[in-house]
């Protein structure tokens, strides 16, 4: 019986296939380990973020022109707190917040459209705030936004969140941001 050239190469091909399989397995294992390390060590609400406390702020993407400059200025002025903004599509704030709360990754601060505010009040998801005149409220009005800015009741960073919220309201009032002078 004569062995053809194709049959002679077959063991080499199997060895090459085995090496390739081993490389894929090692590569996939490396990716899984890297992903697990990111999950374990990635900063979450309340954790230090580049040696600063990280606050997460969720709002509609249509407000980016209003909030980006304010948050950038705030982050540059702070040594202890860093605010990371998350934008969601128009009309998806309520759903995004509910999913984040259920997934135990709720943002510290968020905007709520007026029509959804009562839902969050009824479910006791908002941190009571004291206004300058001593009244207790669950959210603050913000110029140019048809809703309120609120702090999640279970945030680990109540003081930092309140300080940031006060900054936003003060900065907006100083700039007199309104829908009339806002341009997209």
C-alpha positions in Angstrom: 0.0 0.0 0.0 1.3 3.3 -1.0 0.9 6.5 1.1 0.1 9.6 -0.8 1.5 13.1 0.0 -1.9 14.2 1.4 -1.9 11.3 3.9 1.7 12.1 5.0 0.7 15.7 5.8 -2.4 14.7 7.8 -0.6 14.2 11.2 1.1 17.6 10.7 -2.2 19.2 10.0 -3.7 17.6 13.1 -0.8 19.0 15.2 -1.2 22.4 13.7 -5.0 22.2 14.4 -4.2 21.3 18.0 -1.8 24.2 18.4 -4.4 26.5 16.9 -7.1 25.2 19.3 -4.7 25.6 22.2 -4.1 29.2 21.2 -7.8 29.9 20.9 -8.5 28.4 24.3 -5.7 30.4 25.9 -6.9 33.6 24.2 -10.5 33.0 25.3 -9.4 32.2 28.8 -7.4 35.4 28.9 -10.3 37.5 27.7 -12.6 35.9 30.4 -10.0 36.6 33.1 -9.6 40.2 31.9 -13.4 40.7 31.9 -13.7 39.3 35.4 -10.9 41.5 36.6 -12.7 44.5 35.1 -16.0 43.6 36.7 -14.4 43.2 40.1 -12.1 46.2 40.1 -14.0 48.7 37.9 -15.2 51.7 40.0 -18.9 51.7 41.0 -21.1 54.2 42.7 -19.4 55.2 45.9 -16.0 54.0 45.0 -13.0 56.0 44.5 -12.5 57.1 40.9 -8.9 58.2 40.2 -8.7 58.9 43.9 -12.0 60.8 43.8 -15.5 59.8 44.8 -17.4 59.0 41.6 -21.0 60.2 41.2 -23.1 58.9 38.3 -25.6 61.3 36.8 -28.3 60.0 34.3 -30.3 62.2 32.1 -31.8 62.4 28.6 -29.4 62.8 25.7 -31.2 65.9 24.6 -29.8 67.8 27.6 -26.2 67.1 26.7 -25.6 70.7 25.5 -26.8 72.0 28.9 -25.0 69.6 31.2 -21.7 68.8 29.5 -20.1 72.2 30.1 -21.4 72.3 33.6 -20.1 68.9 34.5 -16.8 69.5 32.8 -16.3 72.7 34.8 -17.3 70.9 38.0 -15.0 68.0 37.5 -12.1 70.4 36.8 -12.8 72.3 40.0 -13.0 69.2 42.2 -10.3 67.2 43.9 -12.6 64.9 45.8 -15.5 64.2 43.5 -15.8 63.2 39.9 -19.1 63.2 38.1 -19.7 60.8 35.2 -22.7 61.5 33.0 -24.8 58.9 31.3 -27.2 59.8 28.6 -30.3 57.9 27.5 -32.6 58.4 24.6 -35.6 60.7 24.9 -38.4 59.0 26.9 -36.3 56.2 28.3 -35.3 57.8 31.6 -37.9 55.9 33.7 -37.2 52.5 32.1 -33.4 53.1 32.4 -33.7 54.0 36.1 -35.9 51.0 36.9 -33.5 48.7 35.2 -30.5 50.3 37.0 -32.3 50.1 40.4 -33.2 46.4 39.9 -29.6 45.7 38.7 -28.2 47.5 41.8 -26.4 50.0 39.7 -28.6 53.1 40.0 -27.1 56.4 39.4 -26.6 58.8 42.3 -28.3 61.7 40.6 -30.8 61.8 37.7 -33.4 63.9 36.0 -37.0 62.7 36.0 -39.7 64.0 33.6 -42.7 65.5 35.4 -45.0 62.7 34.2 -42.8 60.0 35.8 -42.0 61.9 39.1 -45.0 60.5 41.0 -43.9 56.9 40.3 -40.6 57.4 42.0 -42.2 59.3 44.9 -44.7 56.4 45.4 -42.0 53.8 45.5 -39.9 55.9 47.9 -36.8 56.0 45.6 -35.9 59.7 46.1 -33.8 61.2 48.8 -35.6 63.9 50.7 -33.8 67.3 50.2 -34.0 70.4 52.2 -34.4 73.7 50.3 -32.7 76.9 51.2 -35.9 78.0 53.0 -36.1 74.8 55.0 -38.8 72.9 53.1 -38.5 69.2 52.4 -38.7 68.3 48.7 -37.9 65.1 46.8 -36.5 66.8 43.7 -35.4 70.2 42.5 -36.7 72.1 39.6 -34.1 72.9 37.0 -34.4 75.8 34.5 -35.1 74.5 31.0 -36.0 70.9 32.0 -39.7 69.8 32.2 -39.0 67.7 35.3 -36.9 67.5 38.4 -33.3 66.6 39.3 -33.3 64.0 42.1 -30.9 62.0 44.2 -31.4 58.2 44.5 -32.4 57.4 48.1 -29.8 54.6 48.5 -26.8 56.5 47.2 -23.7 56.0 49.3 -22.7 59.6 48.5 -25.5 61.7 49.8 -23.3 64.6 50.8 -21.3 64.7 47.5 -24.5 64.2 45.5 -26.2 67.1 47.3 -23.2 69.4 46.8 -23.2 68.6 43.1 -27.0 69.1 42.8 -26.6 72.5 44.5 -23.8 73.4 42.0 -26.0 72.5 39.0 -28.9 74.6 40.2 -26.7 77.5 41.1 -24.8 77.3 37.8 -28.1 77.1 35.8 -29.6 80.1 37.6 -26.4 82.1 37.0 -26.4 81.3 33.3 -30.2 81.7 33.1 -30.5 78.6 31.0 -33.9 78.4 29.5 -35.4 76.7 26.4 -35.6 80.2 24.7 -31.8 80.8 24.8 -30.8 77.2 24.4 -29.7 76.1 21.0 -29.1 72.6 19.8 
